[in-house]
Structures are given as C-alpha cells and as structure tokens.
Amino acid sequence: MKKIITFAIIAIVIIIGFFVVREVLSYKSIGFDLKDSDYTVSIFNTDKKKVSELTKSQSIQLKEGDYYYDINGDKFAQETVDFAVRESRNITIDPDYSLTYLRDKAADATPNIVTLISNRYASLINKYTLEDFTLLKKGEWGIGYLVEKVDRRIADPNIYRFIVHKDKDVWTISATPALTITKSTYPSIPPSVIDQVNLALPKS
C-alpha cells in the first residue's frame, strides 16, 4: 500500500513538474527597441487586456500567442501593430511623425524646396506652380506637385509629382517630376512615400 501511495505521489509530482516546466517555457523574452523617448507603447493580448506599457527600450517576458501594440505620443502618428510571440526576439519601434506635426514643419521647409526645384528646372519653372508640399515619415522625406499654369476654364493642367529627401539638413531631389512615380524606378524610396505622392492630388 505504501508503495502505491509513493508511486502515486511521484506521478503527481512529475505531472505537476511537467506542467510547470511547460508553462515556464511558454514565456519568451521580447526586446522592444524604442527609437524615441516621446511616446508610450501599450501592449495588449487578443482579449484587449493591457499586459505591459513601455516608455523606453527594454525586454519583457510574454507568453506565446498573438498581441498588438498601440503607439501614443503628441507628435507621433497613432498606429496599431500586430505581432506574434513564438520565440524570443527583438522588435524595433520607430513610428513616423503625425501629419499634423509634419504640416507645421513643412511650412518651414517649403522655401528651400521652391529654391531647389527652381534652380534645377530654371528653364521650365515659370510654366508651373509648386503646390501642396508635404513632409512624410520623420520629416526626412517630402512630396510635392508641379501644376501646369493653364486657364482651367479651357483645359485641365498637367500635374507632375516629385519626391525630395533630406540628409544632414540638405534637400535633394530623389524622384524627378513625373505624372506617376513608380516603385520599380525608385527602389530606394520607401514604398509608403511613393504610394502617398501618387494617391494625393493638389487641393487647388
């Protein structure tokens, strides 16, 4: 009888140990690399329960499963990003600035862009007006439109899109003016920037 009880206790301990080990091993170390300090990252599980909130780069333990995080900050674009935990890994979080924040910055940059375009296309610029210059990403990319000066009562103007990039405070033309800008022609430009310049149109 004692042997039976002993074996039973051992079996129970083994079973409990198995589940404890499995539970421990189901947690993975996830490193979050926050590229700025002016936003918070809230992490939720699929039940929409907040499991963590980050204000700086750090590693946390998360159980295997599906999650998503929200980004909140005054000058950053609010976004929700899904991610899965299957193994230990690092996740880089580098959100774009919000369009509202970039709109104010674009006003400051516009004179430099007008000068850049005017100098590059001096022989043609008098036939066009530069409209709706917009900054994207973190202000290092910009898009704009050269709109043909025509009597719009008679004909619709041709609209040429262009993309500029700022490196070390110097603006350069990354995509020359064209009716449509393609990703295959400019593989080094972020696809989202090309999508935006093709999607938008001048407001006037």
GIJOFEN-V849632 format. One line per field, one symbol per residue. ss: DSSP state (@ for helix, = for strand, . for the rest). A space follows every 50 residues. Layout:
ss = ???
This chain:
ss = .@@@@@@@@@@@@@@@@@@@@@@@@.========.....======....= ====...======.========...=..=======...=====...=.@@ @@@@@@@@@@@@@@@@@@@@....@@@=========....========.. ........=========..=========............@@@@@@@@@. ....
